[in-house]
Each structure stands twice: as C-alpha cells, then as structure tokens.
Amino acid sequence: MSLSTAFNIAGRSLRATSHQTQIVSRNVSEAGNPNYNRRIAVVSSTAPGSQVLTIQRAANSALFRANLSAVSSYEAQASLRVGIESMTQAVNGVENASSAATAIGSLYDALQIYSANPANASIAERAIDAARQVVRSLNSGSTAINASRVDADRQISGSVDELNQMLADFKDVNDEVIAGTIAGRDISEPLDKRDTLLQRIAEYVPISTIGRANNDMVITTTSGTTLFETLPREVSFEPASGYTAGSAGNQIYLDGVPLPIGTGGDTNSNGKLAGLIQLRDQVAPALMAQLDEIARGMIEAFAEVDRSGGGGPALAGLFSWSGGPALPTAGTLSNGLASRIIINPAMDSSVGGNASVLRDGGANGANYVANASGGASYADLLISYQARLDQPISFDPVAGAGATASVMAYSTNSISWLESVRKKADEAQLAKEALVMRTSEALSNSTGVNMDQEMSLLLELEQSYQASSRIIQAVDEMFAALFQAAG
Amino acid sequence: MKTVAVSSHSIRQALRYSMSRMQNDLVSAQKESTTLRVADVGLALGARTGHSVSLARDVSRLNSLIDSNQLAASRLSSTQSALAQLNERGEELRTALTAALSGSSDPGIARADSDAMLETLTSIMNTSINGEYLFAGINTDVQPLANFKDPTSPARVSFDNAFQTHFGFTQTDPAAANITETQMLDFIDNVVEPQFMGADWNTNWSTASDDTIVARIGLNETAKTSVSANESGVRKLAMAAAISTSLLSGPVNSGAVSAVVNRALAYTAEGIAEITDARSNAGIQENRISNASSRIEMQIDIFERSILDMEGVDPYAAASKVSALVTQIETAYSLTSRIQQLSLLKFLG
C-alpha cells in the first residue's frame, strides 16, 4: 500500500505547490503597491504527507507606528508652510515688492521730491499717490489675511468631512477583520485596507492604535482622545462665516475634546488639521496685528498739531481712518486699523480734496495750517514728516514685532518676523519630508515585495512541482511494471 | 520567512525623492547663477530679511536725496548767475553815476542808465524756472517785483504820491526847479528810504517772502537754497535806480541833481557789496550741497555693499553648484535606467 501512499503524498505536494504559486503570483502582481504587505505561505507538515498551508502577512508594527507619526508631523508642517508661503505672497508680494515697508519707502522718496519742488502740483499728486499705495498695501494685506483665514476654515471643514468618512470606512474594515479572525479566514486583505486607512487618518490627526482581542483596533489621538472604538467618534467643526481682525476662529472637536495645537515655525503641531488651525489662529492674527500697528504708526506720523496756540488735540493728517479725525489710542493695538486706514479726503483729489494741503497743513481747519504765509515753496512741514517717519514711537508688544521703533523700522521688522517664520517652516518641512521618506522606505523594505525573491521562490516551486510530477510518473511506472508482472 | 531587507518598490522609489530635491535645487541654482542674488531672499536671510529691505529702502531714499540735491544745486547756480548779472549792471550804473557826479557827463546819461538798470533788475528778480519765480522766497507762484516803469504799478504810485505829498507838486512840475539840495536830501533820507528799506517795500514793491526755500540736502541736514528779492542789496540797487530815474526826470537844479546822484551812488555801492555777500552765501550753500551729495554717494556705496554681502551669490560658487547638480542628476538618471534593467527575470530562461 505504500506505493499508493507515495502517490497521494505527491498529489498533495502538487496542490500545496500550486497554492504557493498562487501566492507568489499575487505578491508579484502587487509589487508596485506601496500599501500591500507581502504574503507568506507557510507550509507545515503534520502527519506524514499531510500539509497545512497558512498565509502570513509581513508586518512591522514599530516601523508602521514610526511612519504614522512622521506622516502626521510632516502634514502639519506642510500645511503650515504652504499657508505661510501664500500669505507672504499675498501680503508682501514677490520679493516684498508690495509690502507696506516698500510702499512707505516710496512715500518717503515721494515726500523728498515733493519737498524739493513744493510748488509743483503734479509732484504733490505723486506724493498723494505714493500715500495711496501705502493705504492699498495695508488694505489689501488685511483683506488677504482675512481671506486666508476663511480659506483655512474651508480646508479644515473639508478635511473634517473626509476624516469622518474615513472613520466610517474604518468601522467596516475593522468589522471585516474581526469577523474574519473569528471565522479563521485569511484576513490579509482587510488588514491591508485597514493600514492604508490608518495612514490616511494620520495625515489629518496624530494617532496611536491599541490592538484588542480578535484583531480589533482602537484609534486614539496621541493626546489620548478616542477617535474609534467599535464605533467611529464624531469629529466636528463649525467654519466661521467670515473673519475680521481680532476675531477668533472655531475649534475642532474630536469626540467633544478640542484638538490640541502646537506653536512655532518649526511647528510641534501634528496632522494637517492642527497645522491649518495654527496658521489661522497664530500666524495670520499676528501678521494682521502688525499691519494694524503699521497703519496706526502712519496715522501718528502724519498727525497735524494745533498751531493757533488754542491747545487743540493732534488730529489725523495725510492718513486718516474711519474713526478720524481723532487719532487712535497711542501705543495700543487697534484691531482692523489696516483695513480702515484711508487718505484724508481733504488731500485726496479723487474725492474733491487738494494735494497741497499736505504741504501747508490744515486738513482739520485753519488752526492746523502750518504754512501761515501761504508761500507755494514752503517745505518745512514736508521735511518734518520725513523726520517723523524716522522717529521712534511705541508699538503694542502684543503684535510681536517689537515695542519701540520708527514706523519705517517697524514695517521691516514685520517682514523679518514673517520671513523668519517662513524660513523655519521651510527648513523643518525639508527635515520632516525626509523623515517620512525614510520611514516609509524602511516600512516598505520590511513589509513590501521583492520581485527577485519571488522569482527565486517560483523557481524553487517549479523544481518541487517537477519533482512531485516525477514521483507520480515513477509510481505510475512501478504500478505498470507490477501489473505487467502480475498480468 | 523574510530574509531580504529591500523591497522592489523601494528600489524603484529610491532615487525619486533625491531626484526631485536635486531638480528643485537646480532651478534655484540656475536662478542664482544668472541673477547673482540668492534665489529666495526670505528663505536665505530669515529674520534678517527686514534688514535687507530696509537697506534697499535707504539706498532708494539716498538716491532721491541726490536727485533733489541736483535740483537745489541748479536753482542755486541760476541764482548765482542772475546775481552776477545784477552786479555787472550795478557796476555800470556806478560808472555812469560817478561820471555824472564829477560833471564829466550829463546827468541825463546817468538817468538813462538807471532806467536800464531798473528794467534789468526787475527782469532778473522776476526770473522764473519751471514756472517758479527764483527770487520770490517761498512765495514762488507770484511774480515778486512790481514794474516801477509802469505808471500804475503800486511801487510807482506810492513813490509819486510820496513826492506829491512832500513837495506839493509832481516831479515834472516847473516848481521842481526850486527844490534845494537840502530839501532833496531830506526827501530821500526820510521819505524815500523807509519806502525801500522798511515794511512798505513788501506792500509796494515786492510780494516775495523773506523766508527762502529750505531743502533737505542730507538725512539730517537742511539748507537755504534760494535768495529772496527782499535782500537789502536788491532793495538798495532798486532804490538807487528808482531815485535817479524818477527824481532826475523833472527840471531839477544842479544842487538837487548832485544830492540825487550822491545818494544813488552811495546806495549802488552798498547794494553791490551786499549782493556780493549774498552770492558768497549762495556759494557756501552750493558747496554744502555738493559735499552732502558726495557723502551720500559714499553711504550708498556702503549700503549697496552690505546688500550685496547679504543677498549676493559668488558667481563661481553658483556656476559650480549648477554643474555639480547637473552631474548628479545625470548620474541619477543613468542609475535609474540601470536599476530598471536589474531583474532576475532577464536571467530566467
């Protein structure tokens, strides 16, 4: 009977080999899929000739966790950097060409030319036009910052929807894993899907996972808030309808707990959502406050004083605002001033004013006229404005660009502040990007498919298939010889 | 069992990341080697970007100072040449008056010369450049000096009225022949002189302001860059010419003539001296302006050098960076194609 046993063993071997071949071909076909974990067919022998084939899935949970955390920190950094980059372009322009600092510099030059030709009306208009450029730069900078905050809200809102959808998908896949485990099926497929989902969720929020019985998985954020446990928890966010200077944005709630936000250009925020909130709630408002302070500095520098001896208050000159002609409170941030600053209508020829009021003073009535004789080449007031642009005044330290500086210097401080945040963000992004590359490479090396290995395995299987076939053939011949002898 | 530590996916992706970084670097290196400035000033300087913006702004404001200084200098040099002409005409008047005084020529010649002097003085003082009156002080949009030759001008009317009030008849009245030398001297010293040297000058003769044009010539330096028609030298020349042209027009006797010519000569001499003073003052301002401009040019040089220090790129370094990157990228390309060839499949029969 042992001949027929040999026959049977060879047959089972053929079956096991073709099964393994199937897995090899599956591995080969998925070699290009970065989210595919290599399957390994494990053949174990029990009783003589009886082979059990189980499928293992290559996994490396330590590398996988490192990759998840690298992805989160990279995504936060990237969204912050992109936001800062586009805000820098929108507020300061390419090479700071449309920044308030540059516009103030041009105004200074225009004043110099005007003070050398005080009687020339067209040069006076040019000075007013330079002042208009300052107003435009501040107005459009402030609009751009508000727009970028609204845009951040829109992105957050979209991302929160995607995150909720992914958590819902996660439930389906997780259920499949549990059911498969209980039934003892091959669950490699749903595990792959689950890992892919985890990687995508980690792009939005930093997560850690806890394994439970039957391959069940719980997702929490790294700060401990539960995102998924048997059922997905709700992530909620209410976008603001619009932003003004000083207005606060809404929080993102994960299962009722606000999402923690990091600080700094090289941010310690994790996940795209935290990066966006940091941009919206830290970088944008600080830049806005600096623009507001520049606007206040300009209104102060060009303020007119009472020259009648009547002791009237200093009032807004070339630059006024919606609360004018009174000056905004000195040394204190006045929210939204950059969007409310205007050219004094008394000097703005486009609304019936006269540019020569800039030279003579008197936008606020006869008591404020500096050029008493009315001479057309009076330049003293213009020269004093230039000096005032260089005089230190106090700024609100809340805005983060220094406390005492001339308005000229303050405007460049603001550029320095923004560019230093951008530089840090850019450098940090490079480092974090490299980390993501490194960890995913390590993960891929550890769990991915190597074609050459699969090919050599295939050769091995081919050999074993041929050997088994030879055995069948040999046994067949033996039976034939036996039958012949018996015949 | 898993024995290899590299997946086909990583092999294929290995060069992708470094390739995209190198290509990024190549773009900025190319930009740097053509512009010789760092590709992104903000990323290169970070917190120092504000400093570079502020230096660029300083350069531009210093340049605008140089431009405006040129304007002030050209105004002063026009002033100089106008005053020089005035001095020349003053000297001629002095010669004519001296000749008249010594009796070697007819007083009529001196009178005609004064007439011409008055015309020249008025036209020089009313010189305008670019629509601005040069000698008007800061009141540059109004013609500064009244034309004495026009019988209706306030200068002429007030002069004639003063004569009429003092003597009771006009200059050309036959009674003028009776004016004595003492009377004439009294009229000139006590009636005419206040009209020129006192506050009346500003009502009758001149609309110029005493304040002259102030210009900023350096970051913290201002200069007076014009001369007003109210300078006492101008007033004295105007007075010398006015008395000799007006008081000699009637049938005055020789005593009165000598009084007029004497006084006219004295005022002319003083006027010439004072205008020379004004010219040297203007010269001092011109000199200050040219000094300020050359100081500013030095500053611009220094600022531009610091901008270059901050933002500049060494052309050799930039060029060699480009060629190094090109070589690296080429290597990466050829490696990629070699790796694509690398497969066991090729060797399996």
Interface residues (C-beta under 8 A of the other chain):
Chain A: A31 G32 N33 P34 R38 I40 A58 T88 E95 N96 S99 A101 T102 I104 G105 S106 Y108 D109 Q112 I113 S115 A116 N117 P118 A119 N120 S373 G374 G375 A376 S377 Y378 A379 D380 I383 Q386 A387 M408 A409 T412 N413 S414 I415 S416 W417 L418 E419 S420 R422 K423 K424 D426 E433 A434 M437 E441 S444 N445 S446 T447 G448 V449 N450 M451 D452 Q453 M455 S456 L459
Chain B: M1 K2 T3 V4 A5 V6 S7 S8 H9 S10 R12 Q13 A14 Y17 V41 G42 L43 L45 G46 A47 R48 T49 G50 H51 V53 S54 A56 R57 S60 R61 S64 L65 D67 S68 L71 A72 N130 G131 E132 A136 G137 I138 N139 T140 D141 V142 S209 D211 I213 V214 A215 R216 N220 T222 S226 S343 L344 L345 L348
